Amino acid sequence: MGKGLDVRKAIAARFGDELRFFRGWMDKPKAVGAIAPTSSVTARRMASVVRPETGDLVLELGPGTGVITRAILARGVKPENLVSIEYSSEFVECLRRDLPDVNVVHGSAFELDKVLAPWKGRTFDCVVSAIPLLNFPMPQRIDLVERLLDLLPAGRPIMQITYGALSPLPSGRGSYSVERFDFVMRNIPPAHLWIYRRATHA
């Protein structure tokens, strides 16, 4: 009986996430890149780049309903070491209610100085991003990635999800390298995962 109740609660929670996500997409389609939350399979693949053993901060962009956020925490990252930047006020409210110990910041990833002011001067282990880069002009995308890489040690990644077959950022246009990390069919729509990083120098 207890197990059946747990299953029903999980289904209800999943439906609630999907409904909130779809409403967010309807309200601000440019700010929400997909019509459904990221799948748990994709979220785990994205979170796989995190190194919880370092104890460093992790930066998440566009957590939405928190599927990727929970995958990062499941990797062993302490909630207080996770900084999640979310543009939608509705998603922020839900995240702060459901994950009260995570540093959920309401704001735009394109205003890094403002949203990361409490962590000024801090280094992050990596960035896990679900913001819809393809909705923004190329110069704005490149500038964001360069500024994010300034926050990371050389060689550490920005993990980016997209739904196009090509990288949202071209190679040869900045100080970063471009690497195709994975293609996940078990996602709606199917997801392409990309990594951007700066080379380490001996």
N, C-alpha and C positions, 0 to 999 in steps of 0.2 A: 504493500500500500504506500509506504513511504517513498519507495523508488519511483512509483508511478506519479506521485505528487511532484517529486523533484523534476521529472521529465516534463510534466505539464508546465511547471514554473519556468523551466529553461526555454520551452517553446514560446511561452507568453513573452518572456524577456526578449527573445530573438525577434518576435513579431513587432514588439514595441520599438526596438532599435530600427528595424526596417521602415516602420511607419514614420518615425521621427526623421530618418535620413531622407525618405522620399519627400516629406514636407519641406525639409531644408533645401532639397534640390529644386522643388517647385518655386520656393520663395527667392532663391538666389542661385540659379543654374550656373552662373559663371564662377561662383565661389565653391560649389560642390561639383566635383568632376564626374561622378558616377550616379547611377540611379538606385544603387543598392549599396549597403555597407560592404567593406572589404571582407572577403571570406576568411575564416580562421586559418585555412591552409596558407593563404597569401600572407596573412598577418604574421604567422610563425616564420615564414621564409624571410620576411622583411626584418623581423626582430633578431634573426640569427646572426646579424653582424655585430650585435651589441656585446660588449665585454663586461659583464657585471663584476668580474673579479677585481677590476681596477678601482672600483668605488667612485669613478668619475661621473660627472653629470652626463645625461643623455638628453638630446634635444629632439622633440617630436613636433612635426608641423602638420596641421590638419588632422587632429585625432578623430573628429566626427563623433560617432557614438561610442568610441573607446575600444573598438575591436583590436586595433594594433597596440593601443596603450596597454591593454591587458596582456597581450603577447609579450611585450617588453618586460612587464612586471613578472610574468611567468618565467622569463629567462633568469630572474634573480636580481634584477635592478631594484634597489630600494625606492619606494614611492617618493621620498624626499629628494632623490637624485634624478628624478624625471621631470623635465620642464616641457609642457605641452602647450603649444600656441594654437588657439582656435578662433576663427573669425566669427562664427555663428554664435549669437548670444544664447540661443536655445540649446545648442550642443554644450556650451560652457556651463550652463545651469545644470544640465544632466550629469556632466562629467564631475562637477564639483560635489554633487549630491552622491553619486555612485562611487567616486574615487577621491574621497576628501583629503587624503594625504599626498596626492600628486599635485605638483605645482601647475595648475591649469591657469593660463593667462589668456584673457580676452583681448584679441588684437590681430593685426596683420603680420604675416611673416615678412612682408616687404618693408616693415618698419622695425627692423631688428634692434636699433639703438633704444627705441622706446620699450618694446616688449621684453627685452632682456636686460633692462636697466638694473634690476636687483642682482644680476649675476655679472655685472660689468667686470671685465678682466679675467673671468673664469674661462677655463678650457673645457670643452666638451669631448667626450669619447667619440661620438658619432652623431649623425643626424638621420632620422627616419622620417621621410616626408611623403604625405599623401595629398599635398596641395596640387590642384590641377594646373600644372605649369603650361600646358598647351593653350590655356585660355589667356595667356599674357604675351605681350610682345617679346621677341627674342632678346633684345638688349636688356630688358628687365629680368628675364630668366637668367642670363649670363651673370649679370650684376649680383643677383641673389646668391647664386652658387658660389661665386668668388668670395662674397662676404661670409657665407656659411663656412667655407673652407678656412677662412682666417681664424675661425673659432676652434678648429680641430688640429691635433698634431699631424704632421706630415704623414701621409700614408693611410690615415683613417678616413672612412667613407661617409659620403652622403648616399643613403639608400632612397631611391625615388620610384614610386609606382606611376605608371601611365597606361593608357588604353590604346595608344597608337603603336604601330609596329616599329617606328623609328624613335630614337632617343629624343627627348624634348630639347636637349642641348647638343649641338654638333661638336665634333672634335676639332681641334685646331683653332678654336675661337677664344681660348682662355688658358689659364695655367693648370687646367684639370685634364685628367684622362677620362675616357668614357669606356665603360665595361658593361656588356649585357650580363646580368646576373641570373635571370630565370624568366621563363614564360609559364604562367600558371593558368591552366584551362579551367580549374575549379574556382572560378570567380565570375561575377556578373558585372560588366563584361569581362572576358579573359584579360588577364593582367600581364603587362611587361614590367619587369623590374630592372632598374639600371643603377649602376654605381658610378659616382664621380669622386675623384680623389686627386691629391697632389702627390707627386713622387717623393720618396724619401731620398736624401742625398747622403752618400757615405762620407 
